[in-house]
Amino acid sequence: MANSPIETTYLIIGGGIAGVTCTETLAFLSPEESIVLLSASPLIKAVTNLVKVTKVLETFDIEEKPIADYQKANERVQMYHKFISRLDTAHHELYCEDGTSFRYKKLCICTGGRPNLILPDNPFVIGIRDIESVEVFQKKLSNARRIAIVGNGGIATELVYEIEGCEVLWIVKDEHISHTFMDAAAARFFLDIVNNKKAKPDNVVKRTKYTSADASGETTISKMSGSALGPDWHSGLTMSGQFGKGFSVSHHVHIEYESHVQTVLSPEEMQERKKEATNVPNSSNDEADWQVYVELTSGKIYGCDFIVSATGAVPYVKPFLPGNPFELSKDGGLKVNDKMETSVPDVYAAGDCCTASWEPAPHWFQMRLWSQARQMAYYAAKCMAASLTGEEVLMDFCFELFAHVTKFFNFKVVLLGKYNAQDLPPGYEYYVRYTKDLEYIKLVVAEGKVQGALLIGETDLEETFENLILNQLDISQFGENILDPNIAIDDYFD
């Protein structure tokens, strides 16, 4: 006889930034209602040290904790480490692989994404998405002489900077590095320091770092991806290859532009096909025997010990689709409206697993980042609570302007609005201020008004440019002089 379902008002699926933020917000907004959080990982991620830098821009840390520890501090929330089997939205029931079931009034799916690996079945290709995959990467890296990193987004950029004691072959499909976040000019700012010795961090992260072994007694890759990495995920982690053990090689990066991986070859396949490896410039390892070889569309073939596929993620929604009329976007995410509702009644979604399908504000767009995962989940919780009580809720102000702050190559990077002129009609122009090894500032201006900004370094201009974008003030009288360091523009526009 099947066990009776566990009854709950709110059911949240996902122990990452989105799921935990949604859970904590609901606990605050609806203190009398029951809440259940399900996580596919034994570790959950909670936002800590949240700081409002400007109206929209915010910084925060991520605290990783075993579910049991988090449960002790949040007794009102029931938390379970479970794998989802199927969802029956018609009867408001969710079934888990171990036979447990849950009956809900409101459900929020926060399952994030899974790595979009270039060759998912190749043992020499790994992805980096969650804590478990980072542990696998660290073990492989400790004995590596050279690795190939495929990808041009945030994870790839962070890895290239953090890895020491190992040669890095960086394979990017674009004309410049870090294409997801910056233009060619901003990329050149970082090129001068790609091969420099890594600088010491400004501060030490003192939060406890857990591993999956700490939480469950063993290290495994979950059948369903664990929660995505958040800010400073690499802090306190050893990112050192074989040459970090007493050798002189510290940081050596070779970049292959406008390249895709055509195939991956074993040493035996190299011999059978009579292929020859391409030498990496300034490398002392080209005569080495490699574990695997990566052949690029350019025809070049490089040997390495393993390959990191940092090629993004795709929404993870597979367990919820059979038998349920969810509408999916072209990218595979669950479509959500301006109340974070999916196409199925009483089912919401937030974070990387969903796609914003409302008409966005002129200076906002969706980008699957940990900052937006938190914002979406916070707003989803407000909408869920309001729906239960029949109240109206206004669209959160964070959706008025795209805003994100991160660090690349130990430089603060702030992205505001249409910072790369995304979807702007012809006629816009760039205003740029560049100081080598210190700062890079770019404004995107159309019809005399600032539409976006990219700030690298400690510029202290994020609030000023945020206001200019939100208020759409005409700066024509200043022109490019608005970036003159001798003009205190914050006095004019703050």
C-alpha positions in Angstrom: 0.0 0.0 0.0 1.4 3.4 -1.0 2.2 5.9 1.7 -0.1 8.9 2.0 1.3 12.1 0.5 2.9 14.7 2.7 0.6 17.7 2.6 2.1 21.2 2.3 1.0 24.7 1.2 4.2 25.5 -0.6 6.5 23.1 -2.3 9.8 24.3 -3.7 12.1 22.1 -5.8 15.8 22.9 -5.9 18.4 23.6 -3.2 20.3 26.3 -5.1 20.2 30.0 -4.9 16.7 30.3 -6.4 15.1 27.5 -4.4 16.5 28.6 -1.0 15.7 32.2 -1.7 12.1 31.4 -2.6 11.8 29.2 0.5 13.2 31.8 2.9 11.0 34.6 1.4 7.9 32.5 1.8 8.8 31.6 5.4 8.9 35.4 6.0 5.8 36.3 4.1 3.6 33.4 5.1 4.7 32.4 8.6 1.6 30.3 9.3 1.8 28.2 6.1 3.7 24.9 5.7 6.7 24.8 3.4 8.7 21.9 1.9 12.0 22.2 0.1 13.4 19.3 -2.0 17.0 19.2 -3.1 18.8 16.8 -5.4 22.0 17.6 -3.6 22.9 17.0 0.1 24.1 20.6 0.1 21.9 23.7 -0.2 23.0 27.3 -1.0 21.8 30.3 1.0 22.3 33.9 0.2 24.2 35.8 3.0 25.7 39.3 3.4 23.3 40.8 0.9 24.3 44.4 0.2 22.4 46.9 -1.9 25.1 48.7 -3.9 22.6 50.9 -5.8 18.8 50.8 -6.4 19.2 47.6 -8.5 22.7 46.4 -8.2 23.5 44.2 -5.2 26.3 41.9 -4.0 26.0 38.9 -1.8 27.8 35.8 -0.6 26.7 32.2 -0.8 26.8 29.9 2.2 26.8 26.2 1.5 25.4 23.9 4.2 24.3 20.3 4.6 20.6 20.0 4.6 20.6 18.7 8.1 22.4 21.8 9.4 20.2 24.2 7.6 17.1 22.3 8.8 18.2 22.9 12.5 18.3 26.7 11.9 15.0 26.7 9.9 12.6 24.5 11.8 9.5 25.8 10.1 10.7 24.5 6.8 10.7 20.7 6.0 13.7 19.8 3.9 14.4 16.6 2.1 17.2 15.2 -0.1 15.1 13.6 -2.9 15.2 12.7 -6.6 12.1 13.6 -8.5 10.2 10.8 -10.4 7.2 12.6 -11.9 4.8 15.5 -11.4 1.0 15.3 -11.6 -0.2 18.9 -11.9 -3.8 17.8 -12.4 -3.9 16.5 -8.8 -1.2 18.8 -7.4 1.1 15.9 -6.5 4.8 15.3 -6.8 6.4 11.8 -6.7 9.9 10.9 -5.7 12.0 7.9 -6.7 12.0 6.5 -3.2 8.2 6.3 -3.2 7.6 9.5 -1.2 5.0 11.9 -2.5 3.9 15.5 -1.8 0.6 17.3 -2.2 0.9 21.0 -2.6 -1.2 24.1 -3.1 1.5 26.2 -4.7 4.7 24.7 -6.4 7.8 26.5 -7.5 10.3 24.8 -9.7 13.9 26.0 -9.2 15.9 23.1 -10.6 18.4 25.3 -12.5 20.3 23.9 -15.5 22.5 21.0 -16.5 25.9 21.5 -18.2 25.7 21.6 -21.9 28.7 19.4 -22.5 30.3 19.2 -25.9 30.9 15.4 -25.6 28.9 14.2 -22.6 29.9 10.5 -22.9 33.7 11.1 -23.2 35.5 10.3 -19.9 38.1 13.0 -20.6 35.5 15.7 -21.0 34.0 17.2 -17.7 31.7 20.0 -17.0 31.7 22.5 -14.1 28.3 23.3 -12.8 28.0 22.4 -9.1 30.0 21.4 -6.0 30.3 17.8 -7.0 31.7 18.5 -10.5 34.2 21.0 -8.9 35.5 18.2 -6.7 36.0 15.9 -9.8 37.8 18.8 -11.6 40.2 19.4 -8.6 41.2 15.8 -8.5 41.9 15.7 -12.2 43.7 19.0 -12.2 46.2 18.0 -9.4 47.9 15.6 -11.8 47.5 17.6 -15.0 50.3 19.2 -17.1 47.9 20.9 -19.6 44.1 21.2 -19.9 41.8 22.5 -22.6 39.0 24.8 -21.6 36.2 25.1 -24.1 33.9 28.1 -23.6 33.8 31.9 -23.4 31.5 32.7 -20.5 31.9 33.4 -16.8 33.0 30.0 -15.6 35.6 29.7 -18.4 37.0 33.2 -17.7 37.2 32.5 -14.0 39.0 29.2 -14.5 41.6 30.6 -16.8 42.6 33.1 -14.2 42.4 30.8 -11.2 44.4 27.8 -12.5 48.1 27.7 -11.6 50.8 25.1 -12.1 49.3 23.9 -15.4 49.2 25.0 -19.0 45.8 26.1 -20.2 44.6 25.9 -23.8 41.6 28.2 -24.0 39.3 27.5 -27.0 36.8 30.2 -27.7 34.3 30.4 -30.6 34.4 34.2 -30.8 36.9 36.9 -31.9 37.8 37.8 -28.4 37.7 36.4 -24.8 34.8 36.7 -22.4 32.4 37.5 -25.2 29.3 36.9 -23.0 30.2 39.9 -20.8 32.4 42.3 -22.8 33.3 43.6 -26.2 36.6 43.3 -28.0 38.1 46.5 -26.4 37.3 45.4 -22.9 38.7 42.0 -23.7 42.0 43.6 -24.7 42.1 45.2 -21.3 42.4 41.7 -19.8 44.6 40.2 -22.4 47.7 42.0 -21.0 47.2 40.2 -17.7 46.1 36.7 -18.8 49.6 35.3 -18.4 50.5 37.4 -15.4 51.1 35.8 -12.0 47.8 35.7 -10.1 47.3 38.5 -7.7 46.5 37.9 -4.1 42.8 38.4 -3.3 41.7 41.6 -1.6 40.1 39.7 1.2 39.9 36.2 2.6 36.7 34.3 2.4 36.1 33.1 6.0 32.8 31.2 5.4 32.9 27.4 5.8 33.3 25.5 2.5 31.6 22.1 2.5 32.0 19.3 0.0 29.5 16.7 -1.0 31.5 14.2 1.1 31.0 16.4 4.2 27.2 16.1 3.7 26.7 12.6 2.6 29.8 10.6 3.4 30.9 10.1 -0.1 31.6 12.1 -3.3 29.3 11.4 -6.2 27.9 13.2 -9.2 24.1 13.4 -8.6 21.8 12.0 -11.2 20.2 15.4 -11.3 22.7 18.3 -11.3 23.3 20.0 -8.0 22.7 23.7 -7.5 24.7 26.0 -9.7 27.9 27.8 -8.6 27.5 31.3 -7.1 29.9 34.2 -6.5 33.4 33.4 -5.3 32.8 29.7 -5.8 36.5 29.2 -6.4 37.6 31.1 -3.2 39.6 28.8 -0.9 39.8 26.0 -3.4 43.1 24.6 -4.7 43.3 25.2 -8.5 46.8 23.8 -9.0 48.1 21.4 -11.6 51.1 19.1 -11.6 53.6 22.0 -12.0 52.4 23.5 -8.8 54.3 20.8 -6.9 57.8 22.2 -6.9 58.0 23.3 -10.5 58.6 26.8 -11.9 55.6 27.0 -14.3 52.9 29.1 -12.7 50.5 30.5 -15.3 50.7 29.8 -19.0 47.6 30.4 -21.2 47.3 29.9 -25.0 44.1 31.1 -26.7 42.6 29.7 -29.8 40.1 32.2 -31.3 37.1 31.5 -33.5 37.5 27.8 -33.0 35.1 24.9 -32.2 36.0 21.4 -31.1 35.6 19.2 -34.1 36.4 15.9 -32.4 38.3 14.4 -29.5 40.9 11.7 -30.2 42.6 9.1 -28.0 46.4 8.5 -28.5 45.5 5.3 -30.3 43.3 7.2 -32.8 46.0 9.7 -33.4 48.4 6.9 -34.4 45.8 5.1 -36.5 44.9 8.2 -38.4 48.6 9.3 -38.6 47.8 12.7 -37.1 50.4 15.1 -35.6 49.8 17.3 -32.7 50.2 21.1 -32.9 52.8 22.7 -30.7 51.7 25.2 -28.1 53.8 28.4 -28.3 56.4 28.7 -25.5 55.5 25.3 -24.1 58.0 22.8 -22.7 55.6 20.0 -22.8 54.9 19.4 -26.5 56.9 16.1 -26.6 54.8 14.7 -23.8 52.4 11.8 -24.1 48.9 13.1 -23.6 45.8 11.4 -22.3 43.6 13.0 -25.1 43.8 15.2 -28.1 41.4 17.9 -29.2 41.0 18.6 -32.9 39.7 22.1 -33.8 37.8 23.3 -36.8 40.9 25.2 -37.8 42.7 21.8 -38.3 44.9 22.3 -35.3 45.3 19.3 -32.9 46.4 19.9 -29.3 47.3 17.3 -26.7 46.1 17.7 -23.1 45.3 15.7 -20.0 41.6 16.4 -20.0 39.0 18.9 -21.4 36.7 21.2 -19.4 33.5 22.0 -21.3 32.4 25.3 -19.9 29.9 25.8 -22.7 26.9 27.0 -20.6 23.9 25.1 -19.3 20.4 24.2 -20.5 17.3 24.4 -18.3 16.7 21.2 -16.3 13.0 20.5 -16.5 12.8 17.0 -17.9 11.2 15.3 -14.9 8.2 17.7 -14.9 7.1 17.5 -18.6 5.5 14.1 -19.1 1.7 14.4 -18.8 1.8 18.1 -18.0 0.9 20.9 -20.4 3.9 23.1 -19.8 4.8 25.7 -22.4 8.5 25.7 -23.2 10.6 28.5 -24.8 13.0 27.9 -27.6 15.8 27.5 -25.2 14.0 24.7 -23.4 13.0 26.8 -20.3 9.6 26.8 -18.7 7.8 29.9 -19.9 6.8 32.2 -17.1 4.6 35.3 -17.1 5.1 38.6 -15.2 4.0 36.8 -12.0 6.5 34.0 -12.5 3.6 31.6 -13.3 4.1 28.8 -15.7 1.4 27.8 -18.2 0.1 25.3 -15.6 -2.1 26.7 -12.7 -0.4 26.9 -9.3 3.0 26.1 -10.7 5.7 28.8 -10.7 9.3 28.7 -11.8 12.4 30.8 -11.0 16.1 30.8 -11.9 17.9 29.0 -14.8 15.1 26.5 -15.4 12.6 29.2 -16.6 12.5 31.8 -19.4 10.9 35.2 -18.9 8.1 35.4 -21.4 6.7 38.8 -20.6 7.4 42.1 -22.4 10.6 43.2 -20.7 11.5 46.8 -19.6 13.6 48.6 -22.2 16.8 48.1 -20.2 16.3 44.6 -18.8 16.9 41.2 -20.4 17.2 37.7 -19.0 20.7 36.3 -18.5 21.1 33.1 -16.5 23.2 34.4 -13.6 23.1 33.8 -9.9 22.1 37.4 -9.3 18.9 37.0 -11.5 18.2 33.6 -9.9 17.9 35.3 -6.5 15.8 38.2 -7.9 13.4 35.9 -9.7 13.0 33.6 -6.7 12.3 36.5 -4.3 9.7 37.9 -6.7 8.2 34.4 -7.3 7.7 33.9 -3.5 5.9 37.3 -3.3 3.6 36.3 -6.2 2.9 32.9 -4.6 2.0 34.4 -1.3 -0.2 37.1 -2.9 -2.0 34.5 -5.0 -2.8 32.4 -1.9 -4.4 35.5 -0.2 -5.9 37.0 -3.3 -3.8 40.1 -3.1 -2.2 42.0 -6.0 1.6 42.3 -6.3 3.5 44.8 -8.4 6.4 43.9 -10.7 9.6 44.1 -8.7 11.8 47.1 -9.5 14.8 44.9 -10.2 13.2 44.0 -13.5 13.5 47.6 -14.7 17.3 47.4 -15.3 19.7 44.6 -16.0 22.4 44.9 -13.3 25.2 42.5 -12.4 28.5 42.8 -10.5 31.2 40.1 -10.6 35.0 39.8 -10.7 37.2 38.7 -13.6 41.0 38.5 -13.3 40.6 40.1 -9.9 39.0 43.2 -11.3 35.5 44.3 -10.3 33.2 44.2 -13.3 29.8 46.0 -13.3 27.3 45.4 -16.1 24.3 47.8 -16.5 21.4 47.9 -19.0 22.3 47.2 -22.6 26.0 47.2 -21.8 26.8 45.6 -25.1 24.1 47.4 -27.1 22.0 44.3 -27.0 19.0 44.6 -29.5 19.5 48.3 -29.9 18.7 49.8 -33.3 21.5 51.3 -35.4 22.7 54.7 -34.5 24.1 54.1 -31.0 27.6 55.1 -30.1 30.2 54.1 -27.5 32.0 56.5 -25.1 35.1 54.8 -23.7 37.7 55.7 -21.0 40.6 53.3 -20.7 43.5 53.3 -18.3 45.9 50.4 -18.7 45.9 47.9 -15.9 43.6 50.2 -13.9 40.1 50.7 -15.4 37.9 50.4 -18.5 34.6 52.4 -18.8 32.2 52.1 -21.7 28.9 53.9 -22.1 26.4 52.9 -24.7 24.6 56.1 -25.8 21.7 56.5 -28.2 20.0 59.8 -29.1 22.0 61.5 -26.3 20.8 59.1 -23.6 22.8 56.3 -21.8 21.4 52.9 -22.6 24.1 50.7 -20.9 27.4 50.7 -19.2 30.4 48.4 -18.6 32.7 49.3 -15.8 35.9 47.4 -15.0 37.9 48.4 -12.0 37.1 50.5 -8.9 35.4 53.3 -10.8 32.7 54.2 -8.2 30.4 55.3 -11.1 27.8 52.5 -11.0 25.2 54.5 -9.1 25.7 57.5 -11.4 25.2 55.5 -14.6 22.4 53.5 -13.2 20.5 56.7 -12.6 21.3 58.0 -16.1 19.9 54.8 -17.6 16.8 54.7 -15.4 16.0 58.4 -15.7 17.0 58.7 -19.4 18.5 62.1 -18.9 19.9 63.8 -22.0 23.7 64.0 -21.8 24.2 65.6 -25.2 25.7 68.7 -23.7 28.6 66.7 -22.3 29.2 64.2 -25.2 32.3 62.1 -24.6 33.5 64.6 -22.0 31.1 62.9 -19.6 34.0 60.4 -19.0 36.6 63.1 -18.5 38.2 62.2 -15.1 38.5 65.8 -14.3 34.8 66.3 -14.4 32.9 65.1 -11.2 29.9 63.8 -13.1 28.4 62.3 -10.0 27.8 65.9 -8.7 25.6 66.4 -11.8 23.6 63.3 -11.9 23.5 61.4 -8.6 
